[in-house]
Amino acid sequence: MLKLTTYPAAFGAPSASPFGVKAMCFLNMAGAEWEMGSSADPRKAPKGKLPVLVDGHTVIPDSEDIRSYLEQRFSVDFDEGLSAEQRAVSRAIIRMCDEHLYFALVCDRWLIDANWEILREEFFGMIPKLVRRFVTKKIRQQVRASMQAQGMGRHAVEERLTRADKDIRAIVALLGDKSFLFGGSPTAADASAAPMLAAIAGSPTETLLSKRVNDDAPLMAYLERVQYALYP
Ligand SMILES: N[C@@H](CCC(=O)N[C@@H](CS)C(=O)NCC(=O)O)C(=O)O
């Protein structure tokens, strides 16, 4: 039985990590039998991040490598039927979501005080109350520093929205009137874009960014379709 280690459910998603949800989608798309792994401590992961997939003695960190592994292991192609041009667009969409939109989500979750107050209890409720504020303050400082280094944390909330909005418009334009990004069936790009957008929409308090997604009815209908198809 394959084991997926990722963060537990939070804010209406089956994992707090959109990469964890993406990996779940891939497992389901591959038709794999899988279960959740026991520890969700990223410090124990081979690359210090989650998700990690374990298949017997094989350990696969990173959702991108989990995808490649599953496609090979189950002889499936998550982009079946797509042209070379569509595959190129898919690749760019996945990169945009994973390497740009994700950081807007991280800033929204961790840097906006109202969200942080709720996130602290949701993510770190297992830390004894007496030391929770002290420990989590340090973790928040590390996240703030990493967002400064990455760059997204240097933008004001409104600037972050402007940047993320351009990504969201690109996804909406690609989707058009279709059920999924490349037609009537979900592909790898849906498994990446939808969990990321759903995590943004599921913000613990309303933010400019979460409102942008939540107010877009056709986009929300798309997120529901992907959830129903890939991680019900
Ligand atoms: N490229 C990785 C990114 C995974 C990732 O960023 N995971 C975050 C949670 S969403 C994490 O585990 N962070 C822990 C840390 O940085 O200490 C993937 O696609 O799996």
The ligand as an SDF file (V2000), in Angstrom:
LIG
                    3D

 20 19  0  0  0  0  0  0  0  0999 V2000
    8.2370   21.5100   -4.6460 N   0  0  0  0  0  0  0  0  0  0  0  0
    7.5950   20.8880   -3.5220 C   0  0  0  0  0  0  0  0  0  0  0  0
    7.0730   21.9800   -2.6040 C   0  0  0  0  0  0  0  0  0  0  0  0
    6.5100   21.4060   -1.3140 C   0  0  0  0  0  0  0  0  0  0  0  0
    6.3620   22.4890   -0.2510 C   0  0  0  0  0  0  0  0  0  0  0  0
    6.6770   23.6600   -0.4520 O   0  0  0  0  0  0  0  0  0  0  0  0
    5.8780   22.0620    0.9260 N   0  0  0  0  0  0  0  0  0  0  0  0
    5.7470   22.9540    2.0410 C   0  0  0  0  0  0  0  0  0  0  0  0
    4.3230   22.9720    2.5530 C   0  0  0  0  0  0  0  0  0  0  0  0
    3.1530   23.5990    1.3870 S   0  0  0  0  0  0  0  0  0  0  0  0
    6.6210   22.4700    3.1940 C   0  0  0  0  0  0  0  0  0  0  0  0
    6.6320   21.3000    3.5050 O   0  0  0  0  0  0  0  0  0  0  0  0
    7.3390   23.3740    3.8560 N   0  0  0  0  0  0  0  0  0  0  0  0
    8.1060   23.0610    5.0120 C   0  0  0  0  0  0  0  0  0  0  0  0
    9.2930   23.9330    5.1740 C   0  0  0  0  0  0  0  0  0  0  0  0
    9.6250   24.6750    4.2230 O   0  0  0  0  0  0  0  0  0  0  0  0
    9.8790   23.8840    6.2580 O   0  0  0  0  0  0  0  0  0  0  0  0
    6.4720   19.9730   -4.0020 C   0  0  0  0  0  0  0  0  0  0  0  0
    5.9710   20.1850   -5.1110 O   0  0  0  0  0  0  0  0  0  0  0  0
    6.1360   19.0130   -3.3040 O   0  0  0  0  0  0  0  0  0  0  0  0
  1  2  1  0
  2  3  1  0
  2 18  1  0
  3  4  1  0
  4  5  1  0
  5  6  2  0
  5  7  1  0
  7  8  1  0
  8  9  1  0
  8 11  1  0
  9 10  1  0
 11 12  2  0
 11 13  1  0
 13 14  1  0
 14 15  1  0
 15 16  2  0
 15 17  1  0
 18 19  2  0
 18 20  1  0
M  END
$$$$
